[in-house]
Amino acid sequence: MAKVILYIAQTADGYIAESNGSVSFLDQFTAGSEDYGYAKFLKSVGSIMMGRKSYNQLKTFGEWPYAKHKTYVFTSHVDAHTPRHIILTNSPIIQYVNAIKATEDKDIWLLGGAELVRSFLDAKLIDAMIITTVPLLLGGGIPLFHQSRHPVILELLDTKKFPGSIVQTTYGCLYSKN
């Protein structure tokens, strides 16, 4: 069965975007030749899941970067005018994700954003997290983690240090039975 893996970058103070949704602050950390394991990770996933705000943000970057991957966008605004490889859904999250996990050959990338991450955590659907932390205190914006319904114990699986004081931490997610 496929695993749902959150793969995301955050600032040292825990923000994934500025208040307006911009992630341009990451540009200073992605200008070099280092990809922080991104290409290897992308090969390991069969599909991508994201929220409507992340989807809208990615559309502003030009050509859709994930055309080779089936992309599921969780939104309450489903319209018929989307490319073939993008599926907009307002289906109940637990049943929908579990059905995809059962049929997917590769892992599933939970791309974001913060509201969807919280929903997945509340539903106990995230199997692992790969969090790349950039050495920047943004001071405000959209935090990666919002208040959750229950605690999640994180099991440290790996830590990597990259040039420029960037740290990537991989955790397994352990959930209580209740």
C-alpha positions, 0 to 999 in steps of 0.5 A: 500500500502506498504511503502519504508523505508530506514533503515540504520546506519551511523557515526556521520559525515554522512558516511555509509561505508569506501571508499572501501565499508567496514562497519567493523567500525560498528563491535565495535557497534554490538558486544553486545546483543542490536539489535537496533530494527533490529529484529522487523523491519525485521519482518515488511518488506516483501521485500528488495531493494538494489543497486549492490554495497550493494549486492556485499558487502553482498555476502562477509559476507557468507550465504545470511542473507535475504533468507526469503525475496524477494530481488530486486537488482537495477543494470545495470549488470543483469545476470541469475546466482542468487538465486531464491529469488534475482531479478536483475533488470535494469527496470525504478525505479519509475514504478518498485517500484510503482508496487511492493508497490501496491502488497506488503503486508508488507513494503519494506526495502531500504537497500542501498547504497548511490547512490540508496538512492539518486535515490529513493529520486529524484524519491520521493519513500522513505516514511520513514527513520530510521537512526541509528547514531553511535558515530564515526567520520570516517572522510571520506568514502561514505556519506549517502546523495549525492546532490539531485534534490530537498529538502526533508522535514523530519518529526521527528516521533521518537528518541531512545537512545541506550547504547553506545551513539547510537541514532536512528531517525525515519523520515517521508519524505515529498516531494514538489508537483513539 
